[in-house]
Amino acid sequence: MSALRDGLRDDGNAVPTDRGDSRDIIGAFFDSTPQPRIRRARTCDLFQVYRDADAIAHLGEALTRHLGSLHGAAADLPCPDNLQTWAAAWDEAGKDGAAFRLPLRLLRTGIDFLKAGGTDPGILPDLNQEEHRLLEQVFELEPSADAWIAR
């Protein structure tokens, strides 16, 4: 955590790729434990590191890309309970962060998509046009022309 904190602080103006691979960090946190209490504590700590570095957008991107990684391993999708505790941990960590509302919405919708087996794009229409396209790209889905109404 301290190395991540130092890296984000030192490279505050760097492009995301210069900050290391946050998706790998997110993946390591996801894989570390499905135990809700530990997961919540670790997630809150990680969120605080990104918040202190003013890197919430970068964190949100990494979380979304991590969902794509999980989907890419569709044969080994995590169980719905594991995904649910992951979403709940991030909901709790980011509950007071206005800048984290969009990443939480994308995370929650993406997790619902994965919990449904990662094959039902009908879950995605609850998003606006840009958000919908982003998750289509993350999950490598065919773009839908009229499956939803832009808000």
HELIX and SHEET records of a PDB file:
HELIX    1   1 SER A    2  ASP A   10  1                                   9    
HELIX    2   2 PRO A   16  ARG A   19  5                                   4    
HELIX    3   3 SER A   22  SER A   32  1                                  11    
HELIX    4   4 PRO A   36  ASP A   52  1                                  17    
HELIX    5   5 ILE A   56  GLY A   72  1                                  17    
HELIX    6   6 ALA A   74  ASP A   76  5                                   3    
HELIX    7   7 PRO A   80  ALA A   93  1                                  14    
HELIX    8   8 ALA A   98  PHE A  100  5                                   3    
HELIX    9   9 ARG A  101  LYS A  115  1                                  15    
HELIX   10  10 PRO A  121  ASP A  126  5                                   6    
HELIX   11  11 GLN A  129  VAL A  138  1                                  10    
END                                                                             
